[in-house]
């Protein structure tokens, strides 16, 4: 069976956009440098991860030994790698909103609580999202509100998206395990599975048996069925025996209340492995820890890219000649017209006249430039610095934005940061005793072929990657 191309498989094309914009190289470089220097909090800040935990309070409540274990895990945490592997939703590949993901589980021995303590990563609700930020906290069932985190709509770790059994997806010291846990060390299976949706496409069927055994051991069981969630209400029961064959499709959820659920990280093939096998990305385009695991012998770095000429003059057909527009004193300006002529053209435009093509090209660059789609993608994924760098490279650092789609996109991103700040401060959104509903924020997340805006309210679309 031939591997589908990105144009034939929207799943791979979406992941291509995610890998291009969601975790920019500058974030990875800064977070890695700070983590290797021992500054785990600085690494979290570089990866846009808010730290909502207090190790001193943890030591007072649970003892210094447990606090030392948590601190050791924080030093091993690669927050940029965590962001790389966090669950995402279709169609934009944004982080799944309102989610609590368990990263590690600590047995407290009954001290100071009623159950195990979890190190968790949380995403904000869609209405409060600004910059795709993640928060890091400790969840103690016996002491709600362990850290200074705001109230969360889903504080309990989600059984489907747990990463405590997949530490290689966030722990830098175990990242090499990705090769084995993803099945990359074996040949790809091209045999269709008629008993699975879409013939088992994107499913890590060859790893289900081993992953089910890991899950059962974590649950204190030696054998038994494991539920595999395949989307659209379809569930399979996987018998954890050496054959690992599915024992049947289970459409009713009632039959699965006491059956552990195989995490999504074990259910589906990693998208990076699929992109590599399809030849759509090179190892150098992946996270360095992921590339080292999936492509043995890969040397990070590679040949340096030629420097981009920010603000390089561009050619415009103007009155039968080829004229240039470029940056002058940090502002995009026509280069082949004298200032007096440009002032006359500005007056003509103010009187509703038609300006020169060079002037129209500058105006179009301010209002709806060719790079607008890339700017929006960067803003949606939280790469504010990257979006501003693109804008400054086009218009110049001293440019004053004019009314138009580009300014609207930047204004919307700024307003959403205010909403996120109110959420973090506990001044917006649902809270005990508060009657107000979360505000609905209009965002400019549009498809490249559409100019329509979409409003994301309190209940956004929750389709997940990969679609089943």
C-alpha positions as CSV (number, residue, x, y, z in Angstrom):
1,X,0.0,0.0,0.0
2,X,1.6,3.3,-1.1
3,X,2.1,6.0,1.5
4,X,-0.5,8.8,1.0
5,X,0.9,12.2,0.3
6,X,0.1,15.3,2.3
7,X,-2.4,16.3,-0.4
8,X,-4.2,13.0,-0.1
9,X,-4.1,12.9,3.6
10,X,-5.3,16.0,5.5
11,X,-4.1,14.4,8.7
12,X,-0.4,14.7,7.6
13,X,-0.9,18.2,6.1
14,X,-2.3,19.4,9.4
15,X,0.7,18.0,11.3
16,X,3.0,19.7,8.8
17,X,1.6,23.1,9.8
18,X,1.8,22.2,13.5
19,X,5.4,21.3,13.2
20,X,6.2,24.5,11.3
21,X,4.5,26.9,13.7
22,X,3.6,25.4,17.1
23,X,7.1,25.0,18.6
24,X,9.4,27.5,16.9
25,X,13.2,26.7,16.8
26,X,14.0,29.8,18.9
27,X,11.8,28.5,21.7
28,X,13.5,25.1,21.6
29,X,17.0,26.6,21.6
30,X,16.3,28.9,24.6
31,X,14.5,26.3,26.6
32,X,17.2,23.8,26.0
33,X,20.0,26.1,27.0
34,X,18.3,27.0,30.2
35,X,17.4,23.4,31.1
36,X,21.0,22.3,30.5
37,X,22.2,25.1,32.8
38,X,19.9,23.7,35.5
39,X,17.3,26.5,35.3
40,X,14.1,24.5,35.0
41,X,11.9,27.5,35.8
42,X,13.7,29.6,33.1
43,X,13.2,26.7,30.6
44,X,9.4,26.7,31.4
45,X,9.2,30.4,30.9
46,X,11.0,30.1,27.5
47,X,8.5,27.4,26.5
48,X,5.5,29.5,27.6
49,X,4.7,27.2,30.6
50,X,3.4,28.9,33.7
51,X,4.6,27.3,37.0
52,X,1.8,27.0,39.5
53,X,3.5,25.0,42.2
54,X,5.4,25.7,45.4
55,X,8.1,23.2,46.4
56,X,8.5,24.7,49.9
57,X,4.8,24.3,50.6
58,X,5.0,20.7,49.2
59,X,7.9,19.9,51.6
60,X,6.0,21.3,54.6
61,X,2.9,19.2,53.7
62,X,4.4,16.0,52.4
63,X,8.0,16.0,53.5
64,X,11.4,16.8,52.0
65,X,11.8,13.4,50.3
66,X,8.7,13.8,48.1
67,X,9.7,17.4,47.4
68,X,13.1,16.2,46.3
69,X,11.5,13.7,43.9
70,X,9.3,16.4,42.3
71,X,12.3,18.7,42.0
72,X,14.3,16.0,40.3
73,X,11.5,15.5,37.8
74,X,11.3,19.2,37.1
75,X,15.0,19.3,36.3
76,X,14.5,16.5,33.8
77,X,11.4,18.2,32.3
78,X,11.9,19.5,28.8
79,X,8.9,21.9,28.5
80,X,9.5,22.5,24.8
81,X,9.3,18.7,24.3
82,X,6.2,18.5,26.4
83,X,4.6,21.2,24.2
84,X,5.7,19.3,21.1
85,X,3.8,16.2,22.2
86,X,0.7,17.7,23.9
87,X,-2.7,16.6,22.6
88,X,-4.1,18.9,19.8
89,X,-7.4,19.4,18.1
90,X,-8.5,19.8,14.5
91,X,-8.7,21.7,12.3
92,X,-6.0,24.2,13.4
93,X,-3.7,21.9,15.4
94,X,-4.1,24.0,18.5
95,X,-3.6,22.6,22.0
96,X,-6.7,20.7,23.3
97,X,-8.3,23.3,25.6
98,X,-9.4,22.8,29.2
99,X,-7.3,19.6,29.6
100,X,-5.3,18.2,32.6
101,X,-2.6,15.8,31.7
102,X,-0.7,13.7,34.3
103,X,3.0,13.8,33.9
104,X,4.1,11.9,37.0
105,X,2.4,10.1,39.9
106,X,3.8,10.1,43.5
107,X,2.6,7.8,46.3
108,X,2.3,9.9,49.4
109,X,1.8,7.0,51.7
110,X,-1.4,8.5,53.1
111,X,0.5,11.6,54.4
112,X,-1.3,14.9,54.0
113,X,-3.9,13.5,51.6
114,X,-6.2,10.8,50.5
115,X,-4.5,9.6,47.4
116,X,-1.5,9.9,45.1
117,X,-0.2,13.3,44.2
118,X,0.2,14.1,40.5
119,X,2.4,16.5,38.6
120,X,0.1,17.8,35.9
121,X,0.2,20.0,32.8
122,X,-3.0,22.0,32.1
123,X,-4.3,24.0,29.1
124,X,-6.6,26.9,29.5
125,X,-10.2,27.0,28.2
126,X,-10.6,28.0,24.6
127,X,-12.3,31.4,25.6
128,X,-9.2,32.4,27.7
129,X,-6.5,31.1,25.3
130,X,-3.8,33.6,24.4
131,X,-0.5,32.3,23.3
132,X,-1.3,28.6,23.7
133,X,0.2,28.7,27.2
134,X,0.5,25.6,29.4
135,X,0.5,25.6,33.2
136,X,2.4,23.2,35.5
137,X,0.9,22.3,38.8
138,X,0.6,19.6,41.5
139,X,-2.7,18.0,42.1
140,X,-3.3,16.7,45.6
141,X,-6.8,15.1,46.0
142,X,-6.6,15.7,49.8
143,X,-5.6,19.4,49.5
144,X,-7.3,21.2,46.6
145,X,-5.5,24.3,45.4
146,X,-2.0,23.1,46.2
147,X,-0.5,25.9,44.1
148,X,-1.5,29.4,43.1
149,X,-3.2,28.1,39.9
150,X,-6.6,29.5,39.0
151,X,-9.7,27.2,39.2
152,X,-9.8,24.8,36.3
153,X,-12.9,23.3,34.7
154,X,-11.4,19.8,34.5
155,X,-8.9,19.5,37.4
156,X,-8.6,15.7,37.3
157,X,-6.1,14.1,35.0
158,X,-7.7,12.7,31.9
159,X,-7.3,8.9,31.6
160,X,-7.1,9.2,27.8
161,X,-4.3,11.8,27.7
162,X,-2.0,10.6,30.5
163,X,1.7,10.9,30.0
164,X,2.9,9.4,33.3
165,X,3.2,6.1,31.4
166,X,5.0,7.9,28.5
167,X,7.7,9.9,30.3
168,X,9.8,9.9,27.1
169,X,7.4,12.5,25.7
170,X,8.5,15.1,28.3
171,X,11.5,13.7,30.2
172,X,14.7,14.7,28.4
173,X,16.7,11.9,30.1
174,X,14.3,9.3,28.6
175,X,13.6,10.8,25.2
176,X,15.5,8.0,23.4
177,X,12.8,5.6,24.4
178,X,10.6,7.1,21.7
179,X,12.2,4.9,19.1
180,X,11.1,1.7,20.8
181,X,7.8,2.9,22.2
182,X,6.7,4.3,18.8
183,X,7.6,1.1,16.9
184,X,10.2,3.0,14.8
185,X,12.7,0.2,15.4
186,X,10.6,-2.2,13.4
187,X,9.4,-2.3,9.7
188,X,6.2,-0.3,9.0
189,X,3.1,-2.5,8.7
190,X,1.3,-2.1,5.4
191,X,-1.3,-4.8,6.0
192,X,-4.8,-3.3,6.3
193,X,-6.9,-4.2,9.3
194,X,-10.6,-4.6,8.2
195,X,-11.7,-4.9,11.9
196,X,-10.4,-1.3,12.6
197,X,-11.6,2.0,11.3
198,X,-10.0,3.0,8.0
199,X,-8.1,-0.2,7.9
200,X,-6.1,0.8,11.0
201,X,-4.5,3.8,9.3
202,X,-2.6,5.9,11.9
203,X,-3.1,3.2,14.5
204,X,-0.1,1.7,16.4
205,X,-1.5,-1.8,16.3
206,X,1.8,-3.5,16.6
207,X,2.5,-1.8,19.9
208,X,-0.9,-2.2,21.5
209,X,-0.1,-5.5,23.3
210,X,3.1,-4.1,24.9
211,X,1.4,-0.8,25.8
212,X,-1.6,-2.6,27.3
213,X,0.8,-4.6,29.6
214,X,2.4,-1.4,30.8
215,X,-1.0,0.1,31.5
216,X,-2.2,-3.0,33.4
217,X,1.0,-3.0,35.6
218,X,0.4,0.6,36.4
219,X,-3.1,-0.2,37.5
220,X,-2.0,-3.1,39.7
221,X,-3.3,-5.8,37.4
222,X,-1.5,-8.8,35.8
223,X,-4.0,-9.4,33.0
224,X,-7.4,-8.4,31.7
225,X,-9.0,-6.4,28.9
226,X,-8.0,-2.9,27.9
227,X,-10.3,-0.5,26.1
228,X,-8.9,1.1,22.9
229,X,-10.7,4.3,21.9
230,X,-10.8,4.8,18.2
231,X,-13.0,7.8,17.9
232,X,-16.6,8.4,16.8
233,X,-17.9,6.4,19.7
234,X,-16.0,3.2,18.7
235,X,-14.3,1.2,21.4
236,X,-12.3,-2.0,21.1
237,X,-11.5,-4.4,23.9
238,X,-7.9,-5.6,23.7
239,X,-7.2,-8.8,25.5
240,X,-3.8,-8.5,27.2
241,X,-2.6,-12.0,26.2
242,X,0.4,-12.8,24.0
243,X,-1.7,-12.5,20.8
244,X,-3.1,-9.2,21.7
245,X,-6.1,-9.6,19.4
246,X,-9.1,-7.3,19.7
247,X,-12.0,-9.3,21.2
248,X,-14.7,-7.1,19.8
249,X,-16.1,-3.7,19.0
250,X,-17.9,-2.2,22.0
251,X,-20.3,0.6,21.0
252,X,-21.7,1.1,24.5
253,X,-19.7,3.0,27.0
254,X,-21.5,1.3,29.9
255,X,-19.5,-1.9,29.3
256,X,-16.2,0.0,29.8
257,X,-16.7,1.7,33.1
258,X,-14.3,-0.6,35.0
259,X,-11.9,-1.3,32.1
260,X,-8.6,0.8,31.8
261,X,-8.4,2.9,28.7
262,X,-5.2,2.8,26.5
263,X,-3.8,6.3,26.4
264,X,-3.9,8.1,23.0
265,X,-0.1,8.2,23.1
266,X,-0.1,4.4,22.8
267,X,-3.1,4.1,20.5
268,X,-1.9,6.2,17.5
269,X,1.3,6.3,15.6
270,X,3.4,9.4,16.4
271,X,2.9,12.0,13.7
272,X,6.6,12.6,13.4
273,X,7.2,9.0,12.5
274,X,4.4,9.2,9.9
275,X,5.9,12.4,8.4
276,X,9.3,10.9,8.2
277,X,8.1,7.7,6.6
278,X,6.1,9.7,4.1
279,X,9.2,11.8,3.2
280,X,7.4,15.0,4.1
281,X,9.9,16.2,6.7
282,X,13.6,15.8,7.3
283,X,15.1,15.0,10.7
284,X,16.5,18.6,11.0
285,X,12.9,19.9,11.0
286,X,11.9,17.9,14.1
287,X,12.6,18.6,17.7
288,X,16.3,17.6,18.4
289,X,15.4,15.0,21.0
290,X,12.7,13.5,18.7
291,X,15.1,13.5,15.7
292,X,17.8,11.8,17.8
293,X,15.4,9.0,18.8
294,X,13.7,8.4,15.4
295,X,16.7,8.9,13.2
296,X,19.8,7.2,14.8
297,X,23.0,8.9,13.9
298,X,21.3,12.2,13.1
299,X,23.6,15.1,13.9
300,X,21.7,18.3,15.0
301,X,22.4,21.4,13.1
302,X,23.2,20.7,9.5
303,X,24.2,23.2,6.9
304,X,23.5,26.8,7.9
305,X,20.6,28.5,6.1
306,X,21.4,31.5,4.0
307,X,20.4,34.6,5.9
308,X,17.1,36.2,4.8
309,X,17.3,39.7,3.6
310,X,14.7,41.4,5.8
311,X,13.2,44.3,3.9
312,X,15.0,43.6,0.7
313,X,13.6,45.8,-2.2
314,X,10.7,44.3,-4.1
315,X,9.8,45.1,-7.7
316,X,6.5,46.6,-8.8
317,X,5.2,47.4,-12.3
318,X,4.5,51.1,-12.2
319,X,3.6,53.2,-15.3
320,X,5.4,50.8,-17.7
321,X,8.6,50.5,-15.6
322,X,9.9,48.3,-12.9
323,X,10.1,50.3,-9.6
324,X,11.3,49.2,-6.2
325,X,9.8,49.4,-2.8
326,X,11.9,48.8,0.3
327,X,12.8,50.0,3.8
328,X,13.9,53.6,4.4
329,X,14.6,54.6,8.0
330,X,12.6,51.5,9.2
331,X,9.5,52.2,7.0
332,X,8.4,50.5,3.8
333,X,8.6,53.2,1.1
334,X,8.6,53.5,-2.7
335,X,12.2,54.0,-3.7
336,X,11.8,55.4,-7.2
337,X,9.5,58.4,-6.4
338,X,10.6,61.6,-4.9
339,X,9.0,62.8,-1.6
340,X,7.1,65.6,-3.3
341,X,5.4,63.1,-5.7
342,X,4.6,60.8,-2.8
343,X,2.9,63.7,-0.9
344,X,0.8,64.4,-3.9
345,X,-0.2,60.8,-4.2
346,X,-1.2,60.7,-0.5
347,X,-3.4,63.8,-1.1
348,X,-4.9,62.2,-4.2
349,X,-5.8,59.1,-2.1
350,X,-7.4,61.3,0.6
351,X,-9.6,62.8,-2.2
352,X,-10.7,59.2,-3.2
353,X,-8.4,59.1,-6.3
354,X,-6.4,56.2,-7.6
355,X,-2.8,56.2,-6.4
356,X,0.4,55.0,-8.2
357,X,1.0,51.2,-8.2
358,X,4.0,51.6,-5.9
359,X,1.8,53.5,-3.4
360,X,-0.9,50.9,-3.7
361,X,1.6,48.1,-3.2
362,X,2.8,49.7,0.1
363,X,-0.8,50.2,1.3
364,X,-1.7,46.5,0.5
365,X,1.4,45.3,2.4
366,X,0.1,47.2,5.4
367,X,-3.5,46.0,5.2
368,X,-3.4,42.5,3.7
369,X,0.2,41.3,2.9
370,X,1.1,38.0,1.3
371,X,2.5,36.8,4.7
372,X,-0.8,37.4,6.5
373,X,-1.6,33.6,6.7
374,X,1.8,32.9,8.2
375,X,1.4,35.8,10.7
376,X,-2.0,34.4,11.8
377,X,-0.6,30.9,12.2
378,X,2.2,32.2,14.4
379,X,-0.2,34.3,16.5
380,X,-2.6,31.3,16.9
381,X,0.2,29.1,18.2
382,X,1.6,31.7,20.5
383,X,4.7,32.7,18.5
384,X,4.2,36.4,19.0
385,X,7.9,37.2,18.5
386,X,8.0,35.3,15.3
387,X,4.9,37.1,14.0
388,X,6.3,40.5,14.8
389,X,9.6,39.6,13.2
390,X,7.8,38.7,10.0
391,X,5.8,42.0,10.1
392,X,8.9,44.1,10.8
393,X,10.8,42.3,8.0
394,X,8.1,43.3,5.6
395,X,7.0,46.8,6.8
396,X,10.0,47.9,8.9
397,X,10.3,48.3,12.7
398,X,9.2,51.9,12.6
399,X,6.0,51.3,10.5
400,X,2.6,52.4,11.7
401,X,0.0,49.8,10.8
402,X,-3.0,51.0,8.8
403,X,-6.5,49.7,9.2
404,X,-6.9,46.2,7.7
405,X,-6.7,42.5,8.3
406,X,-3.1,42.6,9.5
407,X,-3.8,45.2,12.2
408,X,-7.0,43.4,13.2
409,X,-5.1,40.1,13.7
410,X,-2.5,41.9,15.9
411,X,-5.2,43.8,17.9
412,X,-7.1,40.5,18.5
413,X,-4.0,38.8,19.8
414,X,-3.4,41.7,22.2
415,X,-7.0,41.6,23.5
416,X,-6.8,37.9,24.1
417,X,-3.7,38.4,26.2
418,X,-5.8,40.7,28.4
419,X,-8.5,38.0,28.7
420,X,-5.9,35.4,29.6
421,X,-4.5,37.7,32.3
422,X,-8.0,38.1,33.8
423,X,-8.4,34.3,33.8
424,X,-5.0,33.8,35.5
425,X,-6.0,36.3,38.1
426,X,-9.3,34.6,38.7
427,X,-11.3,37.7,37.5
428,X,-12.9,36.1,34.5
429,X,-14.6,32.8,33.8
430,X,-16.5,30.4,36.0
431,X,-15.6,30.4,39.7
432,X,-17.3,29.4,43.0
433,X,-20.2,31.8,43.5
434,X,-19.8,33.6,40.2
435,X,-22.8,33.8,37.9
436,X,-21.1,35.3,34.9
437,X,-20.5,33.1,31.9
438,X,-17.1,33.0,30.2
439,X,-16.8,35.8,27.6
440,X,-17.0,34.8,24.0
441,X,-13.9,36.1,22.1
442,X,-13.8,36.4,18.3
443,X,-10.5,35.3,16.8
444,X,-9.1,35.5,13.4
445,X,-8.3,31.8,13.0
446,X,-9.2,31.3,9.3
447,X,-8.3,28.8,6.7
448,X,-5.8,30.0,4.1
449,X,-8.5,30.0,1.4
450,X,-11.1,31.8,3.4
451,X,-11.5,35.4,4.7
452,X,-14.2,34.5,7.2
453,X,-13.6,34.8,10.9
454,X,-14.7,32.2,13.3
455,X,-16.0,32.8,16.8
456,X,-14.8,30.5,19.5
457,X,-17.1,30.4,22.5
458,X,-17.0,28.4,25.7
459,X,-17.6,25.1,23.9
460,X,-15.2,24.9,20.9
461,X,-15.0,22.0,18.4
462,X,-13.0,19.2,20.1
463,X,-12.0,17.0,17.2
464,X,-8.6,15.5,18.1
465,X,-5.4,14.6,16.2
466,X,-5.3,12.2,14.6
467,X,-8.9,11.8,13.3
468,X,-10.2,8.2,13.4
